[in-house]
Amino acid sequence: MRKILIGFVVVAVIAVAAYFHLHHAKPPVEAAYAANREVTVWSTTAQVRSPVATANFGEPLGIMSRFGDQVQVRTATGIVGWVSEHDLLSAEFWQKAKDLDSTTSALPIEAHGHTRVLSNLHLDPGRDSARIRQVNKGVPIELFERRVELVPPPSASPASSPASSTPAQETSAPAAAATNAKKEDWWLVRAHLPDQTTMSGWIIGRFIDLDVPAPLPDYASSAGMRIVAWFELNHVSDSAGDAKPQYLVVGDRGAEGQPCDFTLMRVFTWSTQRERYETAFVESDVCGRLPVRLTPGTTPGGDASFTFEDLSGGAPEQRLYRMHQTIVRRIRQGGAPGGKPASHKKRLTPPSHVHPTSAGGAKHK
């Protein structure tokens, strides 16, 4: 009986010690967040080790101690183990990434697209900027703002990052970049991730494919226009009674790295008689800067307007345009329209391989 009592006391002491160890452990010295899709938490820093937990991207981890580039962390469930320092994002960095998400939530969407290749989201535009995380090919994105940055020479390596390794397409730069100071486009985007979360960041423009609604790409291509953004001005009905969007399309003819976000504008309207789109408006003397702010028509074929900042005169100037039926005019200061109607009605023959109909496309607000 005495042995049983002693055994019971020993078990009780062990249980109490375990309870106090779990509930009164020392607090972490700082907070961090998992930097990769999956971060393995290991039992020890030794070569012979075993995984004790897995943390997903953005999961909070408490830092307990450091040993070289190895960090002892505690998960939200209380499991303690070791990870590489490169698998962590600092609390300060994580807050900056969240602030970027807040920024995009207040900006108008200029275009929709998806990642063309495995891509990195950066905190700022430029290959040397810290990387937030990596996203797979085919991830849907929304585009907000464009910046132009110099391509670093091939010998320059990107800054070390707490996130995943840099895609090969991003690390390599053309040999001519070192001498010709080549420039490239960067876009501020919001990525819609497979886990139903979003993450904002800057991505190289060439890594993006725009989801431009048909048949706009074919019509723009026939005009030698590289589409930058597009907007639904209003809707009209076709002969079958189906709604057809009428579009404002902005773009450029030059290569990437140009000082203007766009230099060309086209308005495509739906012809109920010919059952196809026609070019109702052309403007080619602008140096436009995004965003284009749109007030769409609220009724079928209703009046619409749009405005943007223009740099073609050297100093920033706000340009305002209004669309009534198929006529688009620029509104000068004081509210008076320009002396010449800005309507350049032109039959637009669809390319032979394009059926003269259009997908609706997403509405940009």
N, C-alpha and C positions, 0 to 999 in steps of 0.2 A: 504493500500500500504506500509505503514511504517512497519507493522508487517511482511509483506512478505519479505521486504528488510532485516529486522533484522534476520529472519529465514534463509535467504540465506547466510548471513554473518556467522552465527553460523555453518551452515553445511560446509561452506568453511574452517573455522578455524579447525573444526574436521578433515576434509579431509587432510589439510596440516599437522596437528599434526600426523595423522596416517602415512602419507608418510614419514615424518622425523623419526618417530619411527621405521619404517621398514627398511629404507635405511641408517639411521645413528645410528643404535643400537651399543652398546658397542661391541668391538671385543671379541671373545672367548679368555680365558686365556691359553688354550692349545688345541691340536687336539687329537682326539681319533677315534677308529673305532669299529663298531658293531661286537661283538664277537660271536654271535649265528646266527643260520639260520634266525631267525626273532626276533628282539628286539622291544618290545612295548614301545613307548614313552607316558608317562602318563601326565595328566593335572596338577597333584599336588602330593605331597608326602603323603597326608592324606589317610586314609583307604577308604573313599568314593571318588572315582576318576573315570576318564574316559580316554580311549585311544585317543590320538590326532594325532599319526603318527606311522608308522612301518618302521624300518630300517633293511635292509638285511645284511647278513654277509659281512664285509669289507667295508660297507658304511661309509664315513667320517662323523664325528659328532664333532661340536665345543663345548667344555666344557665352560659353563658360570659361574657356581658356584657349591659349594658342601655343603651338609647338611648331616653329618654322612656318611653313606654308600650310600646315594642317590646323584645323580649328575644331575644338570640341564644342558641340552644340546640343541643345535640348529642344526636342520637338514639342508641339502643342499638347501632345499626349503624355509628355514627361519622359520620353525615351532619350537617353544620353548616348552620343556617339561622336564619330569624327567625320569631317568632310574636308575637301580641298578648299582653300581660300578662294579659288577661281570659280567655285560653285555658289558663291554668295554675292548678294547685292547689299550694299550698305543701306541703312535706314534713310540716310540723306538722299542717296541715288534713287531709292524706291519712291520717295516723296516727289522728286523731280519728275519721275515717270508718270506718277499719278496726276501731277499738275498738268502735264502735257495732255493727258486724257481729258482733263477738265477744259483745257484750251480748245481742243477740237470739238467738244460738245457745244461750244458757243459759236462755231464758225459755220458759214454756209457751205454745203457740199458742192464742189465744182464738177466732179465726175465720179463714175463708178468703174471699178476694174478688179483685177486679181493679180497675184504675184506670178510672174512668168517662170521664175526659178526659185530655188531655196534662197532666202533673203534675210538680211539682218535689219532690224529696226534700230535706228540710232537715236540718241538723245538730242543731237543737233545735226544739221546737214554737214556732210563731209566724212570722208573715209577714216579720218583720225579721231572722229568723235566716238565716245564710249557707246557700246552696243547695249541695248536694253534686253533684247532676246532675238531668237531666230524663228522664222516662220517658214512653213513648207510651201512648195509650189502649189498654185491654185487656190490660195487663201483669198476670200473676197475682201476688198478694201474700198474705202471711200477716200477721195483726194480733196485736199483743202488748200494747200499753198505750195508754190514753187519757189525754189532758190537755185542759184547758179554757184557752183564751187569749182575750184581748180582741181584737176586730177593730179594727185601726187606722183612724182617720178617713180619708176619701177623699183628703185632701190629703197624707197621709203616704205617701211612696214607699218600696218595699221596699229593703233594704240592697243595695248593689252586690254582685254575685256573680261568681266566676270561672267559673261554669257558664253554661249556655245562658240565653236570655232568659226572663223570667217569663211563664207563660201569662196571657192576658187575664183569665181567670176569677179568678185569684189576686190580681191587682193592683187590681181594682175592688172597692169595698166599698159597701154600701148607705149612702145619705145619712144615714139615721137612726142609723148606728153612732156618729157623732161625738158625738151628744147622749145616746143611750140606752145607751152602753157595751155594745154587743152582744157576745156571746161566741160562740165557735165551738169545735167539737171538732177535736182533732188526734190522730192515731194514729201510734204507732211501728210501722213495717211492715218487712218484708223482701220486696223485689221480685225476681222470677225473670225475668231479662233474656233476650232472644232469643239472646245468645251463650253461653247456659248458665251464666252467672255470676250471683251474687246481690249485691245492694246494699241496705243498711238505711238508714232515715231516717224523718223525720217528715213526714206528709202531711195536708192538710186533710180532715176526715172526709167532707165533701160530695163529694169527688172519688173516693170509693170506692163500689163496688157490692159487696155481700156475696153470696157464692155459697151461699146457704142452701138445703139440700136440700128438695125437694118432699116432702110438701105443707105443710111448716112455715110458709112465708110466708102462705099462705091462712088457715091456722088462727090464726096470730098476728094477722093483720089483722082477722079476725072478732072477736077479743077486744080490738081497739084497742091492740095491742102493737107497738112498734117494736123489732125484734130487734137486740140488741147482740152476743150470742155464743150458741153452742150446742155441746152436748157429747153424745157417745154414751155412755149409762150402761151398756148391755149390749145383747145381741141375743136375740131369740126367733124361733121358726120359725112361718111362716104355714101355711095348710092345704096348700100345695103343697110344704112343706119348705124354702122359701127363707128366708134370714135377714132379719129385720126389725130395724133398730136402734130402741132406745127412747131418747128424747132428754130432756135438760135444756135448756131454753131460757130465757135471761135477756134482759130488755129494759126498755123505758121507754114512757111515754105522752107525755112532754113533748118539747119541741123540743130542739135541740142546745144545748150550753152549760150543762147541768144539773150540779149539784155531785156527784151520784151517778152512778157508771158504769151502774147499773141499779137499778130499783125494783120490778120484777116478776119472778117466776119461775114457770115452768110445766114440768111433767113430762108428756110424751106417751108413752103406752104402746100397744102393738099388741093389739087385740082379735081373737083367732083366731075367735071366734064371729061377730062382725060384719064381720070383714075390713076394719078401718079403725082409725085412731088415735083414742084417747080421752084426755081430760084426767084424769090420775090425781092431780095435785097442783097446788095454786095457792098462791102466797104473794105478798102485795102490801104488806107492811109493812116492807120492807127499804130500806136505802140502801147497796147493795153496791158494793164496790170490786174491780176486777179485780187479779190473776188469780183465776179459779175453779180450784181444784186438785181434780182428779178422780182417784178410784181406781175404775176401771171393773170391772164383773163379768168374771170370767175364764172363766165357763162360760155356756151359754145360759140366760138369765134369772137369772144369778147376782147376788148382792148387790153393790151399788155404794155409794159414798159420795162426798161432795164438801164442800168447805169454802171459805170466803171471808171477807174482812174486812167487817164491817157497821158503818156509822156512824149508824144510826138513833137510837141512844141518846145521841148526842153525842160519846162517846169510842169509839175503835176497839175492836171486839170480834170475835173469831173465832167464826163460826157453823159448826157441823158438822151434816150431814144424812146419813142412811143410808136406802137403799132396799132393801126386802125384798119380793120379788115385785112387786106394784104399790103397796105401802104405803111412803110416804116420811115419816120422822119427823125432827124436829130433836133432836139429842143435846145435852143440857145439860151443864154442868160436872159432873165426876164420872162421866160415862159413862151417866147415866140419861136415857132418852128423855123428851120433854116430856109433860106430863100428858094432853094431847089429841092423838090421832093426827093427823098432818098430811096426811091423805089426803082429798082432796076429789074423789071420783070423779064424773066428769061425762061424759055422752055428748056427743061432739063431732061434730055433723053436718057432713060435708064440704060446702063450697060447691058449688053445682049444677054449676059448670064444672070441678070437680076430681074425677078418678077416685080412688076410695079406695085408692090404693096409694102407696108411698113409694120414692124413690130412697135408696140406702144412705147417701150422704154420707161425708165424711172423718172419721176418728177423731181426736179431739183428745187429746193427751197432756199 
